[in-house]
Amino acid sequence: IGLCVQGGVSRLLKAIERKTGASKFVMKFNFTTFSGDTFKKLGWKFGVSLIPRRSWVRYKHFFYEDEMTSEVITGFGLKPNASKEKVLEYLMGHQYNAVYDCGEILITRDDK
């Protein structure tokens, strides 16, 4: 909505730590615009990052492409061992939309 809250990240992370006791988080970041400087200044370090994933959505149906079960595939009327190309062809032909997430990264506190 165009608002910038000064110190918002710091307050948010402190509140999460205080309420959950967690010192590790898996967070989603847009790596094309995210530098991580704010988190580093607050004493967080970055660990393993996961590449962005593609999911498919149509109305209330949502699933990650790399986690499609044979149950999902047979629900489309395809054979459980249908090729990835065949499944993608089905999705594109039945008004499913591809949505890409921005990837995830593990962040931990330096002092924990």
N, C-alpha and C positions, 0 to 999 in steps of 0.2 A: 504493500500500500504506500510505499515511498517514505516510510518513517525510518529514522536512524536513532537507535537508543544507545547513548554513550554508556559503555560499561555493561551492555546487555549480555554479551557472551560470558563475561566473568561472573555476573550474578546468576545467570542460568546454570553454568557448570557448578558453581558453589552450592546452589540449591539442590541440584541433582545429587551431588556428592553427599550433602548433609542428609537428605531424605532417604537415599538408598545405600550409602556407604560404599558405593562403587568407585573404583579408581581407574577403571578401564571402560571405554565406550567404543562401540562401533557406530560411526557416524557417516552420513552421506554428504558429500561435498561435490560441487561442480568444479572439477579440477581444471577447467579451462579458465576460470576466473579466480580460483581460490589459491592463496599463497601459503596460508597457515601461520603467518607471522603473529597474529593476535594470540593464537593458541600457544605458540612457542614462548611468547612473552609471559604468558600465564603459567608456565611451567609444565606444559604438556608436550609429549613427544609422539612422533608418528611411527607406527609400525607397519604391518602388512596392509597393502591396499588391494582391493578387488576391482577388476575392470568393470566398466559399465555393462549392464545386462539389458537384454531386450525382453520386454513382456508384451503380451497381446491382450487387448481388451475390446469387449463389445458389450455395452450396457452393463450388466452386473457380472459378466464373465471376465475373469482376470487370471492370468497365469504367466509365470516366467517361461520363456522358450526352452531354457535348459533344464526345466523341472517338469516337463509335460509327462504325465504318467500314461501308461497304456490305457487306463480308464478314460482319461481325457480324449485320447486319440480315437478310441473305439466309440466314444460319445459323438464324435464327428461323423461316424459311419465309415471310418477307415479301419484297416487291419492294424492290430496292435504293433506290428513290426514295420509299419509304413515308413518309407524313407523321409528324411527331414524335408527334402524338396517337395514331396507329395503333401506333407502336413502344411508347409508354408503356402503352397499353392491353394490348399483348401482355405486357410485363414484369410488370405488376400482376396479370394473369390467370395467370401461370405461376410464381408463388411467388418472384419476385425481390424483394429488399428494397432500398429506397432508403436510402443512407447519405450523410450530408452531412459534408464535411470542414470544417475550421475556418478555411480561408483561408490564404494564404501572404503573407509580406512579405519584401522584400529588406533585409538589414541590412548595414551596412559600418562599418569602423572610421573614426573621425573623423580619425585621424592617418595614414591610408593612402590 
